[in-house]
Amino acid sequence: MSVEKPYGAWRSAVTAASLADGAIGLADLRVFAGQLYWLESRPAEGGRLVVMTLADGVKELTPEGFNVRTRVHEYGGAPFAVGPDGLWFSNFRDQKLYRQRDGAAPEPMTPEGYRYADAVSAPGGGLVAVREDHIDPANIRNTIVRLSGQPGDAGQILFGTSDFVAYPRVSPDGRRLAWIAWDFPAMPWDATRLYVADLTASGFDNPRQLAGGVDVSVIEPQWAADGTLTWLSDEGGFWNLYDDRGGAPRAVLPRQVEFGGPPWGLGRSNYAITGHRIVAATHDTAGENLLVIDPIAGAADPLALPYALSSIHALDEARIAAIGQSPEETSVLVIVDIVTHAFEVVRRPSPVSLPAADIAIPEPISFASANGRTTHALFYPPTNSAFHAPAGETPPLIVQAHGGPTGAASSAFSLGIQYWTSRGFAVVDVDYGGSSGYGRAYRSLLNGQWGVVDVEDVIAAARHLAQAGRVDPKRIAIHGGSAGGFTVLAALSQSDVFAAGGDFYGVADLEALARDTHKFESRYMDGLIGPWPEARAVYEARSPINHLDRFTTPLLILQGADDPIVPPNQAHMIRDALRTKGVPVAYIEFQGEGHGFRRAENIIRAKEAELYFYGRIFDFEPAGAIEPVEIENLPDKKV
């Protein structure tokens, strides 16, 4: 029998410590010679990433003292490659490429000043890779290079005439190279170009553009064994499959669903070519699906699995390997037979599990927002079989604003969300206008409207649930990180809907960010706000730091001291302004952390601090012992 307790005060098996265990995630799956390799995070070891393999059983390949993580674009991705020359990886501390083979210690292969990612084996040995040149910090260059495999070689530039490059892919016969490129002010989900060139001993010849261009995003090129090149393009409004079978680009399976997502990280793979078939993951308002496609016939059959798949790679003509995610369990490494539809889970690194009765399952919802716009979200109700709330009480709500802002809510199991729902909170994860997963038109809603459309939609989500009687309108919080943190601050400076806020490494001053951020996103706001400095007035009008007259909501700020994407000065200025204004504010800065928190102790402290903060603001006593947080300007009645 369940115990009656107020919402928010329920005792939960999901502790902040278990969040650190749950942060042992999977990423960057690779296949070489029929063997699987992937990355796993180690929160208890400072958040480092290690390469794992299934060769001779599950084995960790990365020695102590190494962290397999690249800083290309700062967001990284694809930091290792496996080929005939052995295992190559980018080491986070010095950003050099190291080679590891034959049981020997990793050997540094590249000089200081360069970063590498998204590498593939080159014909005759060595690698073809994306290189980011930081020799001159005032003139960072992104190029595709060929590395000889000799120590000290920084790489021969094959292509370097665009601001950005990604996805260098060598054809199976070693004679051609495909890649994508784009230029300021576009982001890779705005406009990219797909190129192909003939590889030669000295470089390449005959480069030609095959697809993409103005207002078209091409991503994820892959070669088939017969030399056909396949890619994803949103020229029809959604990222769909295209290939050059027959000598000219053509749509493989035109559908109003997304076969891909925004390439924040390098090396993503949302489909795999297995013999004469393509196995692809899709997303629309109904959720995720997996299709087995005959590209010649233009036909597809669904493949039903209890998982949504990402990082999909072919093992052979009948099997794929992928990272699987579901609403009910932590991520797994899964092998799927596309003929029999049988699947096998071969790795589940996180030890965390919850009884089914204690897991909040996301409910897709759509609701009206400003100007007749329909907005999408995932709603999680409070769920804990051991507790129920007093009759007539409605739960507090956390409105979650994802990052990006060209990101998306995910139905994959999130221990961070279960931390709240198991304590009696409701959570709504909002896919505000500008989010990915619904086609280019929806993704473009934020063009010129960042700080407007996203704010309207998170407010609409809160009001929709309050008016439906599903949450307590007086106890609605909003939290978010990075771009989501900006949406939090903008919403709190424009509305009185929210009673508390959590700003995690968010943006307070758009002008300051335009002057002080990394190359990859340095022109992102040209599309979201307007070109800088020509649109200075809009930057000023949209910056929360300039609109504190309506900002009265208590705010918790969490920030990494070493964040190169949203520097700590953004957090400092909003903290100092609210402190001076007399608004309740709490601030924690984590040393050694960048854009997000990777260390176990900081993951724990951040989550417990947020729970303590909401307990003080919403006047409930959280279950269990929690280290207090100093909240400046908080009236005595909340003590």
PyMOL commands that set and color helices and strands:
alter all, ss='L'
color gray80, all
select helices_A, chain A and resi 16-22+43-45+356-358+370-372+415-421+440-446+453-467+483-494+510-515+524-528+536-542+544-546+568-581+600-618+636-638
alter helices_A, ss='H'
color red, helices_A
select strands_A, chain A and resi 3-4+26-32+35-42+48-53+59-60+80-83+86-90+97-100+107-108+114-121+127-133+141-147+156-159+164-170+176-182+193-200+203-212+218-223+229-233+240-243+250-251+271-274+277-284+287-294+299-302+308-314+319-325+332-337+343-347+363-368+374-380+387-388+397-401+426-431+476-481+500-504+555-560+585-590
alter strands_A, ss='S'
color yellow, strands_A
deselect
rebuild
show_as cartoon
